[in-house]
Amino acid sequence: MTAPRVSPAPHASSLDLGGRTALVTGAAGGIGRACALRLAAAGAKVRAVDRDAAGLETLAEQGHDLAGTVEPHVLDLTDLDAAELAAAGTDVLVNNAGLQLVRPIEEFPPDGFHMVLTVMLEAPFRLIRGALPHMYGQGWGRIVNVSSVHGLRASAYKSAYVAAKHGLEGLSKTAALEGAPHGVTSNCVNPAYVRTPLVEKQLADQAQAHGIPEERVLSEVLLQDSAVKRLIEPEEVAEAVAYLCGPQASFVTGTSLVLDGGWTAH
């Protein structure tokens, strides 16, 4: 059994992103939605990027009363040139978009592997590439890559996702080393399983892969290695992202902020 849903505290930190432009990918739902709303609450003008137009419209409605703004930007990140152009002029870049496919390696479709790597590794590279000239020019920038505990550990049947997240970790560290002289930080946030549609879909996929009922997947597979037996809420991840954008984190770069409930303590 998992613990009850956690209700994160209201946005209480002193983060002020007034006058800043932030871009969040995968913003129509889950972690991306929470990050877009959190940064807009801090005063940022948020470019909310997703291929889900309806989800972005709902997000924009939710952001009406915040200090900043949420501007929907419908974009498929497999259009890498468009992704790079979309990042121009951004002060804060949150690479969050992701997808999952659970299969044994010998059964993993090559086109699926390619798609995961395109969206979750190559697109972040192009977005960072597009954002850096503006960040360097002003001497300030924040890159936050929503990685995963799977950027640090592997799980069976997730070859593409694990490979993409491990690659994202390396990309983030390289961006940190190159960006430091220009006032740009780059970090990863590494949650375990978050209460999102992506995780909910995994229940069925994992049940098939492991040959067990869906109701056993959460406790016996997803949360097996977590000391804290619950899913993380998207708002908790968004607070970690917000922390890395604040002045108190100006010396934090090239690292991974792990929110894994003790998974990697093993």
N, C-alpha and C positions, 0 to 999 in steps of 0.2 A: 504493500500500500504506500502511496506517496503522501507527503504532508499536504495540508490545505494550500490553496493558492496564496501566494504572498502578495500583499498590497504595498508596493514601494512607497516611501515617503514622498510628499509633494516636492517639486523642484526647489530645494532649499539652498543649494550652493550659490555662490556669488558670481557664477559664470556670466560674463557679459560679452556677447558676440554681436552687439549692435554695430552696424556698418560692415559686417563681414558677410561674405557669400559662402555658403556651404553646399556641397553636392553629396547626396546620399543615393547609392544605388540599391536596387531591390527595395524601394521605399514604399511600395503599395501594401505591404503587410509585414507582420512579424517584427523582427529586430529592426529592419529598415524603417518601418513606420514609426516605431518608438524613438529611433534616433532622429528622424526628421522632426518629429514633434518636440523632442527635447531641445534640439538646437534652435528651432524656431522660438521656443519658450525663452531661450537665452538671448533672443533678439536678432538671430541670423536670418538672412534671406536664403531660404533653402531651395535648391533645385532638386526636386524629388524625381528621381529617374527610375523608370520601370517600364516593362512592356505591357503592363496591365492598366489600361486607360481608366477603366471603371474604378479600380482600386485607388488610383491616384486622385480621382475626383472626390472620392470619399475622404481621403486623407486631407485634401485641400479644405474641405468643409470643416473637418475637425480642427484645422489650424487657423480658422478665421479670427479667433479671439486672442491669439498669442501675440507676444511682443514683436516677433518677427513675422515673416511670411513663408508660405509654402507654395511653390510654383510647380505644378505638374509638368513633367518633361517625358513624354512617351518615347521610349528608345529601347531597341533590342540590342543588347551588348555584343551580340555576335557581329554587328556592324562596327568593326573596330575603329575605322576612320571617324565615324560619327561620334563614337564614345570619346575619342581623344579631343575632338572639337568641342564636345559638351563640357569638358573639364576646364577649358580656357577661362581664366579670370576668377577661379575659385580660390578662396583662402583656406577652407577646410574641406578635405576630401575624405569621405567615409566609403570605403570599398566593402560593400556588404552582400551584394547579390550572389546567390548560390543556388545550386540544384544538387540532387542526390539520385544515384542509381545504385541499387544493392544487388550485386551478382558475383559469383565466383569468377576469378580471373579468366579461367578457360571458357567461360560463357559470357564474358563481358563484351558487349558490342563495341567494336572499334569506333563507330561514329558517335556512340554515347560517350566514350572516353574522351574523344576529341572535343565534343560539345562542353563537357564539364571543364576541361582544361582551358578552353577558349573563354568561357564566361568567368571562371573563378581565378584564372592566373594571367592569361594574356590581356583580357580587358582591364584588370587593375593596372597592369604595366602601362597600357595605353592611356588610361585615365591619369595616372601619375605623370606620365610624360607630358600630357596636355596641361596639367595644372602647375608644374614646376616653374615654367618661365615667369608667370605672374608672382608666384610665391617668392622666387629668388629676387625678382625685381623690387619687391617691397621689403625684403628681409624678414619675412614672417610667413609661416604656413604650418598647418597641422594635417598630417596624413594618418588616418586610423584605418587599419585593415582588420575587418572582422574575420578573424581566423577561427580556430576551434581547438578543443583539446586534441582533435585529430591532426592539428598542425604540429603536435608534440608527441603524440602516440598514434599507433595504428590499430585498426580493427579489421577483422576479416570481412571480405565481400565488399569493401569500399575502396578499391584500388584507385579509382579516378579521384574521388573526393580527398582521400588521404594524400595522394600525390599533389593535387592542386594546393591544398592547405600547407603542406610542407614547402612547396615552392613559394607560396605567398609569404611565408616566414622569412625565407631568404631574400626575396624582393624587398620586403619591408626593412630588413636590416641594411641592405645595400643603399636604399633610399635615405636611411638615417645617416649613414656615413657620408654620403655625398651632400646631403642637405644641411648638416650641422653648421658648416661655415656660413650658410645663408639664413640662419634662423628658422630652419624648417625641421620639425621633428616627424618621425615616422615610427609607429608602434603597431603591435597587434593586440587585439582583445580576443581572449581564448575561452569562450564558454563551453561547458559541456552541453547537455541536451536542453534546449530552450523550448518553451511552450509555443510552437509555431506550426503552421500547416505543413512545413517541410518535415518536421519530426513526426507529426501525426501520420503522414503518408508512409514514413519508415516503419511504422508498426506493422502494416500489412506486408511490406517488402521483407522485413526481417522475419516475420512469421513464416513466410514461404521459404526463405533461405535457410532458417534453422529448423524448420519442420515442427514448430510449436504453435499453439494458439496465440492470437494477438494479445489476449489479456495477460499472458506470461512474458511478453516481449519487454514491457516497460520495466518490470521488477527484475527479470532474470538476464536481460541483455543490455538495455539502454542504461539502467542505473546500477548494474552489477558492480562496477568499479568506483562508484561515487559513494563517499562516506555520508553525504547529505542526500537522503533518499527523496528527492523531489526534482521536478523540472525547474529550470531558471525562468523567471519572467522576462519578457523582452525589455521592460522598463529598467530592470536591473542592469542589463547589458548597456542600455542607453546611458545610464549614469556613469558607467566606466568610460564610455566614449567621451562623454562630456568632461569628465575629469582630465582626460588626456588633451583636451582642447584648452584647458584653463591655464592661467599663469603659474599656478602651483606645480604644474607638470612640465615646466619649460626645460628642466634638466633630465626629463625622462624621454629617452629615445633609443631606438634599436632594440627594444625589449618586447616581452609578451606579458600582458596583464591577464593572469589566469583566473578564470571564474569557473572552476571545475568541481566544486564540492568535495575536494580532497582526492580526486581521481589520480592525479600525478604524484600524490604523496606515497603511493605504493612503491 
